[in-house]
Amino acid sequence: MSLKVLIVDDDKNICELLRLYLEKDGYETAVALNGRTALEQFEAFAPDCILLDVMLPYYSGTQVCQTIRETADTPIIMITARSETDDVVDGLNAGADDYVTKPFEPKEVLARIKAVTRRFQKDEAGQSDRALRFDRLLVDIDRYELTVDDHTVNLPAKEMELLYYLASNPNRVFTRDQLLDAVWGFDYIGDSRTVDVHIKRLREKIEGVSDQWGLRTVWRVGYKFEVVTAHA
């Protein structure tokens, strides 16, 4: 079955370009030209991925992203016409998984979509249990589920993949570039701020739960998932 992509941009030409390119590659698409319609389409269309412009009428892309994140972890790729730090960080803080900057190549957008929707394309047959278990923490990458102190916590795809990657290598320090390569892909067009923002968001959700593990910053190097006692 085709994956569904919701395209949200107030520029009709950009929407049409993306729609044609994605449908040619086998995706089913829907279009919204403002933030209010985007939320309506999200409920009606149930997309597998959202391309979301930052600057929109009625509700901004950041507001739309925040609203969706209250109930769903659907992959969201922000589209911004500006490359300033504030646009990128605000989008990531709102819960976006990735971002692209206008002008962009449609093939770049397609590559980003394929990257963030990988979890929908797993082979259902013969999967091994890849869940990681720590004190009061369960990271289940097969189901893309995080359980913290017996409560399920919704995570965007990249947050989940970043936490799983770090927790799969306890006490090992990774640079930001290494994490970008491992989680976002070697051809990712971005910078280390992406890692920093995702780490910050993860800490807000899991910090202080247990004294046996934690996300640690190694000054001037990067990050690690520190474990005091071995996980089960």
Backbone bond lengths (Angstrom), bond angles and torsions (degrees), N, CA, C in turn:
res aa  C-N    CA-C-N  psi(-1)  N-CA   C-N-CA  omega(-1)  CA-C   N-CA-C  phi
1 M - - - 1.456 - - 1.525 109.44 -
2 S 1.327 116.36 140.12 1.455 121.23 -177.27 1.524 110.92 -68.60
3 L 1.317 115.61 141.73 1.452 120.26 172.28 1.524 109.18 -74.85
4 K 1.326 115.59 150.01 1.454 121.20 -176.09 1.530 110.13 -110.14
5 V 1.328 115.34 132.23 1.459 121.51 -179.20 1.517 109.33 -121.68
6 L 1.320 116.62 127.14 1.456 122.23 174.11 1.521 108.70 -95.17
7 I 1.321 116.71 121.57 1.463 123.37 -179.34 1.523 108.37 -101.74
8 V 1.331 116.22 120.60 1.464 120.61 -177.14 1.526 109.47 -122.53
9 D 1.320 116.20 110.45 1.470 121.20 178.95 1.519 107.68 -161.01
10 D 1.336 117.53 142.35 1.463 119.49 179.82 1.524 112.89 -83.23
11 D 1.328 116.91 -1.15 1.464 122.03 176.14 1.534 108.25 -96.37
12 K 1.322 116.52 109.11 1.464 120.58 -176.87 1.524 112.04 -61.29
13 N 1.337 117.32 -34.11 1.461 119.92 -179.36 1.521 111.37 -65.53
14 I 1.326 116.62 -41.50 1.462 119.88 177.98 1.525 110.29 -65.20
15 C 1.316 117.06 -42.91 1.463 120.36 178.37 1.526 111.33 -58.97
16 E 1.329 116.22 -43.92 1.460 120.37 -178.28 1.528 110.75 -67.58
17 L 1.330 117.38 -40.24 1.463 120.90 177.72 1.522 110.51 -60.30
18 L 1.318 116.22 -48.74 1.461 120.13 -179.30 1.526 111.27 -66.39
19 R 1.319 116.39 -40.59 1.469 119.83 179.59 1.524 111.25 -59.48
20 L 1.327 116.81 -48.52 1.461 120.57 -179.37 1.520 111.84 -62.98
21 Y 1.321 116.33 -42.61 1.457 120.85 -177.55 1.525 110.83 -66.70
22 L 1.325 116.82 -42.79 1.465 120.24 -177.88 1.527 111.42 -71.55
23 E 1.319 116.73 -41.20 1.460 118.88 179.72 1.520 111.03 -66.48
24 K 1.322 117.15 -32.99 1.464 120.46 175.20 1.525 110.81 -62.16
25 D 1.337 116.57 -30.55 1.462 121.29 179.72 1.528 112.21 -90.11
26 G 1.335 117.38 5.26 1.460 120.31 173.03 1.515 115.71 99.88
27 Y 1.329 118.02 4.88 1.458 120.44 179.24 1.532 110.48 -85.31
28 E 1.314 115.31 150.55 1.458 121.64 169.85 1.531 107.04 -94.19
29 T 1.317 117.66 136.74 1.461 119.59 -173.67 1.528 112.30 -128.04
30 A 1.323 113.64 157.65 1.459 122.47 168.43 1.520 106.62 -139.34
31 V 1.331 117.04 155.05 1.457 121.76 -174.60 1.524 110.17 -125.83
32 A 1.336 115.53 140.16 1.461 121.87 171.82 1.518 108.31 -132.85
33 L 1.335 116.22 138.31 1.463 120.69 -175.19 1.530 112.95 -103.28
34 N 1.326 117.47 -0.45 1.456 120.42 177.39 1.527 109.78 -153.52
35 G 1.326 115.58 169.29 1.451 119.89 -174.98 1.516 114.01 -66.73
36 R 1.307 117.34 -35.39 1.465 120.51 -179.96 1.523 111.09 -66.31
37 T 1.338 115.71 -46.71 1.465 119.34 177.79 1.530 111.11 -64.77
38 A 1.332 117.14 -33.55 1.459 120.84 179.09 1.517 111.07 -58.49
39 L 1.333 117.30 -44.37 1.463 120.43 179.75 1.529 110.88 -67.82
40 E 1.325 116.86 -36.70 1.463 119.95 176.99 1.527 110.93 -65.55
41 Q 1.331 116.13 -43.89 1.464 120.82 179.55 1.525 111.49 -66.82
42 F 1.324 116.00 -34.98 1.467 119.10 178.03 1.524 110.37 -58.30
43 E 1.330 117.27 -42.96 1.464 120.83 179.80 1.518 111.58 -71.25
44 A 1.335 117.28 -41.32 1.465 121.15 -174.63 1.527 112.99 -78.79
45 F 1.328 116.82 -38.30 1.464 122.19 -172.20 1.528 112.82 -92.06
46 A 1.342 117.07 -25.44 1.463 122.77 -178.97 1.528 112.16 50.18
47 P 1.325 117.07 63.02 1.471 119.84 -175.11 1.520 112.88 -71.70
48 D 1.338 115.10 157.93 1.457 121.82 173.92 1.522 111.22 -88.49
49 C 1.331 116.98 -16.53 1.462 122.72 179.60 1.523 108.38 -156.62
50 I 1.334 116.45 149.79 1.450 121.17 -179.81 1.527 109.73 -126.72
51 L 1.328 116.49 127.62 1.460 122.51 169.48 1.511 106.21 -97.20
52 L 1.320 118.04 116.25 1.459 121.47 -166.16 1.524 111.64 -127.96
53 D 1.333 116.03 112.09 1.457 120.88 177.67 1.524 109.93 -68.94
54 V 1.321 116.49 147.60 1.465 120.77 -179.72 1.525 111.19 -73.99
55 M 1.325 117.16 -47.15 1.465 122.17 -174.84 1.526 109.61 -93.46
56 L 1.335 116.37 108.62 1.460 121.58 -177.06 1.536 110.35 -137.10
57 P 1.344 117.50 152.44 1.460 120.12 171.62 1.533 111.53 -69.07
58 Y 1.318 116.98 156.52 1.464 126.49 177.32 1.531 111.52 70.70
59 Y 1.335 117.72 -72.29 1.457 121.42 176.52 1.525 108.31 -122.18
60 S 1.311 116.87 137.71 1.463 119.74 178.03 1.525 109.99 -71.19
61 G 1.333 115.64 164.51 1.448 119.50 176.57 1.524 111.93 -59.57
62 T 1.326 116.12 -36.95 1.465 119.82 178.45 1.522 110.90 -63.35
63 Q 1.334 117.34 -42.22 1.468 120.57 178.31 1.531 111.38 -65.12
64 V 1.322 116.06 -40.96 1.466 120.12 178.08 1.524 109.98 -61.70
65 C 1.330 116.11 -45.07 1.457 120.99 179.88 1.528 110.77 -60.66
66 Q 1.317 117.20 -46.11 1.462 121.07 179.39 1.521 111.79 -60.58
67 T 1.318 116.69 -40.57 1.466 120.60 179.94 1.521 111.16 -65.45
68 I 1.313 116.83 -44.83 1.465 120.39 179.42 1.521 110.80 -63.39
69 R 1.320 116.85 -39.17 1.455 120.86 -177.89 1.529 113.40 -66.81
70 E 1.317 117.09 -14.92 1.457 119.55 176.92 1.522 112.00 -68.77
71 T 1.334 116.46 -23.38 1.466 119.45 -175.53 1.521 114.60 -130.96
72 A 1.333 118.33 -13.19 1.473 119.51 -172.12 1.519 111.35 -145.63
73 D 1.338 115.20 154.98 1.464 120.92 177.22 1.524 111.56 -111.70
74 T 1.335 116.54 24.08 1.461 121.28 178.12 1.527 110.39 -52.06
75 P 1.324 118.33 131.34 1.468 119.89 179.30 1.521 112.45 -57.14
76 I 1.326 116.44 132.56 1.456 122.68 -178.80 1.525 109.61 -126.18
77 I 1.327 115.82 126.95 1.459 122.01 175.21 1.517 107.52 -112.17
78 M 1.315 117.09 115.83 1.460 121.22 179.77 1.525 109.88 -79.68
79 I 1.330 115.17 143.50 1.462 122.10 176.06 1.521 107.61 -117.53
80 T 1.308 116.61 123.77 1.459 120.12 -179.30 1.523 110.48 -127.82
81 A 1.325 115.61 141.95 1.460 120.73 177.05 1.514 111.42 -84.07
82 R 1.306 116.08 -7.01 1.456 120.93 -178.85 1.521 109.35 -123.88
83 S 1.325 116.21 151.08 1.470 120.44 -176.81 1.522 111.91 -107.75
84 E 1.348 117.11 12.87 1.446 119.24 -179.84 1.523 111.79 -63.92
85 T 1.317 115.73 153.33 1.458 121.94 -178.29 1.520 111.95 -56.52
86 D 1.336 117.86 -41.68 1.454 120.58 -175.02 1.519 112.13 -60.40
87 D 1.329 117.98 -41.87 1.460 121.03 179.91 1.524 111.29 -61.90
88 V 1.314 115.52 -46.86 1.459 120.53 -177.54 1.523 110.80 -65.67
89 V 1.327 116.73 -49.70 1.458 120.80 -176.60 1.526 111.34 -66.79
90 D 1.334 117.88 -40.31 1.458 120.24 178.59 1.524 111.11 -60.47
91 G 1.327 116.19 -42.48 1.458 119.62 178.67 1.509 112.55 -63.97
92 L 1.309 116.94 -43.92 1.458 120.60 178.85 1.522 111.19 -67.00
93 N 1.315 117.13 -39.78 1.462 120.61 177.75 1.519 111.92 -63.77
94 A 1.319 116.27 -30.75 1.458 120.59 179.36 1.522 111.97 -73.41
95 G 1.322 117.03 -14.03 1.459 120.11 177.89 1.510 114.94 118.57
96 A 1.340 117.60 6.67 1.467 119.90 179.04 1.523 110.57 -67.77
97 D 1.328 115.41 150.16 1.461 121.11 179.27 1.519 112.04 -89.56
98 D 1.326 117.28 -26.86 1.456 120.62 -174.11 1.521 107.58 -161.56
99 Y 1.325 116.51 174.99 1.452 120.34 177.05 1.516 110.03 -151.34
100 V 1.328 116.11 154.49 1.458 122.86 171.45 1.526 107.45 -131.43
101 T 1.316 115.77 152.74 1.455 121.01 -176.96 1.528 109.94 -114.02
102 K 1.323 116.18 130.88 1.465 120.81 175.12 1.528 109.33 -71.81
103 P 1.345 117.07 143.97 1.467 127.00 -4.69 1.522 111.22 -75.99
104 F 1.313 117.07 148.68 1.454 121.61 -178.53 1.524 109.85 -130.90
105 E 1.311 115.01 161.02 1.459 121.50 172.57 1.528 108.28 -90.84
106 P 1.332 118.90 132.77 1.464 120.11 178.92 1.528 113.22 -54.33
107 K 1.342 117.33 -34.05 1.462 119.00 -179.84 1.526 111.19 -67.48
108 E 1.334 116.79 -28.02 1.463 119.65 175.84 1.522 109.73 -68.31
109 V 1.331 116.94 -43.36 1.458 120.79 178.22 1.527 110.19 -61.78
110 L 1.312 116.52 -42.38 1.460 120.94 179.14 1.529 110.82 -60.51
111 A 1.312 116.61 -42.18 1.467 120.36 178.62 1.523 111.12 -62.73
112 R 1.323 116.82 -39.73 1.466 120.61 178.73 1.526 110.55 -65.17
113 I 1.333 116.85 -41.66 1.467 120.78 178.74 1.524 110.41 -60.20
114 K 1.322 116.25 -46.41 1.461 119.88 -179.21 1.520 111.03 -62.50
115 A 1.330 116.61 -35.51 1.459 120.29 -179.23 1.524 111.70 -68.19
116 V 1.347 117.22 -45.25 1.460 118.91 -175.02 1.527 113.11 -79.97
117 T 1.331 117.71 -14.47 1.470 119.54 179.30 1.522 112.38 -103.28
118 R 1.319 117.07 16.02 1.469 119.51 -179.38 1.515 112.37 -56.27
119 R 1.316 116.89 -33.90 1.459 119.20 -174.95 1.520 112.76 -66.98
120 F 1.337 118.71 -18.29 1.456 121.73 178.03 1.534 112.09 -85.19
121 Q 1.328 115.70 -7.11 1.458 119.44 -173.41 1.520 112.24 -114.82
122 K 1.336 116.56 19.23 1.465 119.19 179.12 1.523 109.77 -71.18
123 D 1.317 116.12 145.69 1.457 121.31 174.36 1.516 109.13 -69.75
124 E 1.320 116.91 122.79 1.455 120.29 -176.25 1.519 112.85 -74.32
125 A 1.306 117.80 -17.68 1.464 120.50 -175.19 1.515 111.28 -89.61
126 G 1.328 115.30 134.16 1.455 121.17 168.97 1.509 115.66 66.07
127 Q 1.294 118.93 30.20 1.448 119.84 178.07 1.516 110.28 -76.34
128 S 1.311 117.09 137.94 1.450 121.04 175.53 1.523 109.09 -84.47
129 D 1.327 115.87 162.17 1.455 120.63 177.83 1.516 108.77 -77.38
130 R 1.318 116.80 111.03 1.454 120.86 -179.16 1.525 111.21 -107.91
131 A 1.314 116.24 21.05 1.457 119.83 179.18 1.527 109.76 -73.30
132 L 1.321 115.22 138.43 1.460 122.00 177.03 1.521 108.55 -106.11
133 R 1.323 116.08 131.18 1.459 121.13 -175.57 1.520 110.66 -119.44
134 F 1.310 114.86 125.37 1.451 122.24 175.77 1.528 107.84 -130.44
135 D 1.295 116.73 177.32 1.456 121.04 178.18 1.525 110.43 -59.28
136 R 1.352 116.50 112.85 1.462 123.46 176.87 1.529 112.42 63.09
137 L 1.330 116.17 25.31 1.466 120.62 179.94 1.522 110.41 -146.71
138 L 1.336 115.91 131.29 1.462 122.37 175.16 1.517 108.32 -130.50
139 V 1.336 116.08 121.98 1.461 122.30 179.25 1.523 107.34 -113.66
140 D 1.319 116.48 102.08 1.470 122.32 -175.65 1.525 108.91 -105.99
141 I 1.324 116.69 97.09 1.455 120.75 -175.76 1.526 112.41 -74.08
142 D 1.331 118.54 -26.56 1.455 120.16 178.59 1.525 111.60 -66.10
143 R 1.321 116.49 -36.98 1.468 121.22 179.07 1.525 112.08 -98.67
144 Y 1.328 115.68 -4.45 1.462 120.91 -174.56 1.525 109.90 52.44
145 E 1.340 114.68 50.65 1.454 121.21 -179.92 1.527 109.87 -124.79
146 L 1.317 115.27 135.74 1.457 121.71 174.28 1.517 108.70 -116.11
147 T 1.326 115.92 128.38 1.457 121.12 177.44 1.523 108.27 -116.93
148 V 1.318 116.21 120.73 1.455 122.57 -179.01 1.518 108.54 -119.53
149 D 1.326 115.97 116.33 1.472 121.12 179.01 1.528 110.93 53.00
150 D 1.360 115.29 45.51 1.465 123.74 178.17 1.525 113.91 69.42
151 H 1.311 118.71 12.76 1.460 122.17 176.30 1.535 109.27 -118.02
152 T 1.334 115.61 132.79 1.457 120.01 177.58 1.531 109.46 -75.30
153 V 1.332 115.09 131.70 1.463 121.72 -179.86 1.528 108.24 -116.79
154 N 1.324 116.70 124.94 1.464 120.32 178.03 1.522 110.51 -76.08
155 L 1.334 115.76 127.82 1.457 121.46 178.37 1.516 110.08 -124.71
156 P 1.324 118.22 138.53 1.456 119.92 168.16 1.532 109.97 -61.08
157 A 1.315 115.87 158.53 1.462 120.81 -173.01 1.525 113.23 -54.54
158 K 1.328 116.60 -48.10 1.460 119.31 -174.70 1.523 112.38 -68.99
159 E 1.317 117.83 -33.59 1.463 119.42 174.91 1.520 109.95 -62.24
160 M 1.334 115.71 -43.88 1.460 120.26 -179.68 1.524 110.68 -63.31
161 E 1.319 116.82 -45.07 1.458 120.26 -177.86 1.520 111.67 -67.66
162 L 1.323 116.70 -36.59 1.465 120.08 177.75 1.520 110.59 -66.65
163 L 1.333 117.62 -46.28 1.468 120.62 178.81 1.522 110.68 -62.05
164 Y 1.328 116.62 -43.33 1.465 119.74 -179.52 1.531 110.86 -63.02
165 Y 1.314 116.45 -42.06 1.467 119.46 -178.83 1.527 110.82 -63.26
166 L 1.309 116.74 -45.77 1.470 119.97 179.40 1.526 110.88 -65.71
167 A 1.338 116.64 -45.18 1.462 120.30 -177.70 1.525 112.47 -69.35
168 S 1.333 116.73 -22.91 1.473 120.44 176.29 1.521 111.63 -72.82
169 N 1.318 115.84 -15.99 1.465 121.69 -178.93 1.529 109.36 -127.68
170 P 1.345 117.06 63.09 1.469 119.87 -173.25 1.523 112.49 -58.35
171 N 1.335 114.22 137.98 1.461 124.11 176.46 1.531 114.00 71.39
172 R 1.314 117.24 3.81 1.456 120.07 176.15 1.528 109.34 -92.71
173 V 1.318 116.41 133.71 1.456 121.40 -178.74 1.532 109.67 -91.26
174 F 1.346 115.27 132.10 1.460 121.22 178.00 1.526 109.38 -119.44
175 T 1.310 116.17 139.36 1.461 119.63 172.11 1.526 109.12 -74.51
176 R 1.311 115.98 165.04 1.463 119.54 177.92 1.525 110.81 -62.80
177 D 1.314 117.38 -39.44 1.469 120.22 179.15 1.528 111.33 -63.72
178 Q 1.338 117.17 -39.13 1.461 120.47 177.81 1.524 110.87 -63.27
179 L 1.317 116.59 -39.65 1.464 120.30 179.52 1.525 111.10 -70.33
180 L 1.319 117.11 -37.69 1.463 119.62 175.27 1.525 110.91 -60.64
181 D 1.321 116.34 -44.82 1.468 120.47 179.88 1.520 111.38 -63.34
182 A 1.340 116.47 -44.09 1.465 120.94 -173.66 1.524 112.66 -74.18
183 V 1.316 117.79 -39.19 1.465 121.36 -172.25 1.523 112.59 -98.66
184 W 1.335 116.56 -40.90 1.468 120.04 -178.03 1.527 112.74 -96.00
185 G 1.322 117.73 -19.80 1.452 121.15 179.20 1.512 111.81 107.64
186 F 1.331 116.35 146.88 1.458 121.19 -174.76 1.517 112.56 -63.68
187 D 1.333 117.32 -22.79 1.461 119.83 -178.49 1.521 112.32 -97.69
188 Y 1.331 116.31 14.41 1.457 120.09 -179.11 1.524 110.49 -64.59
189 I 1.333 115.66 133.36 1.458 121.00 179.25 1.529 107.18 -102.30
190 G 1.291 116.71 90.13 1.454 121.09 -177.45 1.509 109.37 -163.00
191 D 1.333 116.91 -164.41 1.447 119.46 -180.00 1.518 110.04 -142.64
192 S 1.324 116.19 -179.79 1.459 121.58 -171.77 1.514 113.28 -67.15
193 R 1.323 118.36 -16.71 1.459 119.76 177.45 1.516 111.17 -59.76
194 T 1.323 116.16 -31.63 1.459 120.17 178.75 1.519 110.63 -58.73
195 V 1.330 117.52 -46.30 1.460 121.48 178.72 1.520 110.54 -63.72
196 D 1.324 117.03 -45.83 1.466 121.19 -177.76 1.527 111.45 -58.11
197 V 1.334 116.34 -44.31 1.463 120.00 -178.24 1.523 110.86 -66.98
198 H 1.326 117.29 -40.81 1.462 119.78 179.37 1.531 111.39 -66.68
199 I 1.317 117.31 -38.20 1.466 120.45 176.58 1.534 109.70 -63.12
200 K 1.315 116.59 -43.30 1.462 120.69 178.85 1.520 110.78 -58.99
201 R 1.319 117.16 -44.97 1.458 120.73 -179.03 1.520 111.42 -66.71
202 L 1.332 117.34 -38.13 1.461 120.08 176.89 1.527 110.95 -63.54
203 R 1.303 116.12 -43.69 1.468 119.52 -179.83 1.526 111.78 -60.26
204 E 1.303 117.02 -36.74 1.462 120.28 179.13 1.526 111.54 -61.88
205 K 1.324 116.41 -24.59 1.463 120.57 -175.29 1.521 113.93 -98.88
206 I 1.336 117.40 -24.41 1.472 118.26 -173.34 1.520 113.79 -125.28
207 E 1.320 119.18 -9.60 1.461 120.02 -174.33 1.522 111.60 -69.08
208 G 1.329 115.61 139.47 1.450 121.63 176.95 1.513 115.12 83.50
209 V 1.332 117.72 1.57 1.464 120.96 -178.95 1.524 111.07 -72.41
210 S 1.320 117.49 -37.57 1.463 121.65 -178.01 1.524 109.34 -146.32
211 D 1.333 115.60 149.51 1.465 119.79 175.61 1.524 111.46 -92.65
212 Q 1.343 116.56 7.81 1.460 120.54 -178.45 1.529 112.75 -97.13
213 W 1.321 117.38 -9.10 1.464 121.22 179.33 1.532 109.22 -157.32
214 G 1.328 115.95 164.30 1.455 119.81 176.87 1.518 111.79 178.20
215 L 1.325 115.43 158.85 1.462 121.51 174.50 1.524 107.95 -83.98
216 R 1.313 116.54 119.67 1.458 120.92 -175.43 1.528 110.82 -116.56
217 T 1.321 114.55 143.43 1.456 121.32 172.66 1.520 109.28 -94.26
218 V 1.316 116.21 128.67 1.462 121.31 174.67 1.520 106.37 -102.70
219 W 1.298 116.54 109.50 1.458 123.35 -171.07 1.523 112.71 -52.07
220 R 1.313 115.87 127.72 1.465 124.60 178.72 1.535 113.70 65.93
221 V 1.325 117.22 10.18 1.466 119.66 177.53 1.526 110.36 -121.34
222 G 1.334 117.34 -65.73 1.457 119.90 -177.05 1.510 111.62 170.27
223 Y 1.330 115.74 -131.91 1.464 121.18 -174.11 1.527 110.90 -135.65
224 K 1.333 114.63 158.96 1.458 120.90 172.77 1.520 109.52 -149.98
225 F 1.326 115.26 157.43 1.458 122.60 171.14 1.516 106.01 -97.64
226 E 1.315 116.22 102.31 1.463 121.90 -174.42 1.527 109.88 -86.34
227 V 1.320 115.50 130.32 1.463 121.83 179.03 1.520 109.06 -122.22
228 V 1.335 114.91 126.82 1.456 120.32 178.72 1.511 110.52 -82.94
229 T 1.328 116.40 -42.34 1.453 121.15 176.48 1.524 109.11 -120.12
230 A 1.321 117.23 149.35 1.466 121.10 -177.78 1.512 110.20 -62.23
231 H 1.358 115.32 142.60 1.459 118.72 177.90 1.512 110.23 -79.54
232 A 1.333 114.34 157.89 1.461 120.31 -176.78 1.510 110.80 -70.95
